[in-house]
């Protein structure tokens, strides 16, 4: 390398005197380099001499060209310290380096479940590269502006407050809904208890056609709950009746016997459905006195006999001219005492018709007692059963359905029944019976309330299906009546 030539007096700079320091040789610029570059190299060589550092080699010079200026780094570090002393850094403005990866410049955020702590953003040193100048790039610190608001942190705080308010309002609504549900449940329970208490305290009544009528339970509950069938089933009476029935295999009897004093009963085929014949007139008579009690029918009012009401068979009203009028009590009496079919049809029409009466029967708990045709019902379409006929008398004795005065009138009418060839034939002297018979070619029946001289009372209902006009059915009914009377008379 050539030694550096001394500049002329016009361009020479004053040199500092450095004692006992070796002089460093500088590299003379080649001819290809411009003079400006040679001056910079000479000035840099002189600055190295003044700092007592060895002259830079080409490798050292290249490293220095890539490394930042120490003075610039010190100024940036001082600025960093000042930046960390500022209380809040609301916003961070950074100069984005297009050649740096975004992941290297991102800073982690430390959070806690209860006290979130946001780490303050660190200032980033960004190299300001300029393609126009060949000077070494200086590192400049991009510091946040202390007076700028951090809109993101403010938005996060507002979001948390909104969430807290929403959570509190949601909890309040949930609490209100739960209280409403509990209140509704308690109200329903209280209403059920009060209704049950009110129902238990009041008598069970039902109004049919504006008439106060007590609601009748089902037939099985009405009779079976108050009877003890074992008392009669184990008695000699049961064996006697079974033996008697076996002696008439051509007959199919249905029997129901009820002791009103003890509640014991005996039955045999009493639930079977039989043609009702004239026994259907017993529930019609009870319905008549119900309407009398309700004021719908007057006992002394007149009922006109229309031509379509006239019926053959039993009774004498069929021989009267159409248009003749009868008092209501007289019509009801003829219907039972002489089993007049014309009187029955007149009462059916006066009480509202067949369907109205069937609804009345169902309200009493009768399921097999059905009125389908006016009388005479020779085919036997009107039906009933021995058990249901006995239940009608039983409820009358219990004071249900009609008033005491109407019950007395009804029993008096039944006592006047003219046909006494069936059940009355088995009774002893001094016994009375209020009953109603029924006769068809294939059926013979009789149901009644018996009062014995010793004061005992019982209900007896016997219906027998028979071959057409078989006389053995009449004998069987009389024999059963005698055996029952003897049993209660002992």
Secondary structure by P-SEA (a helix, b strand, c coil): ccccccccccccccccccccbbbbbbbcccccccaaaaaaaaaaaaaaaaaccccccaaaaaaaaacccaaaaaaaaaaaaaaaacccccbbbbcccccccccccbbbbbbcccbbbbccccccccccccccccccbbbbbbcccccccaaaaaaaaaaaaaaaaaaaaaaaaaaaaaaaaaaaaaaaaaaaaaaaaaaaaccccccccccccccccccccccccccccccccccaaaaaaaaaaaacccbbbbbbbbcccccccccccccccccccccaaaaaaaaaaaaaaaccccccbbbbbccccccccccccccccccccccaaaaaaaacccccaaaaaaaaaaaccaaaaaaaaaaacccccccccccccccccccccaaaaaaaaaaaaacccccaaaaaaaaaaaaaccccccccccccccccccbbbbbccccccccccccccccccbbbbbbbbcccccaaaaaaaaaaaaaaaaaaac
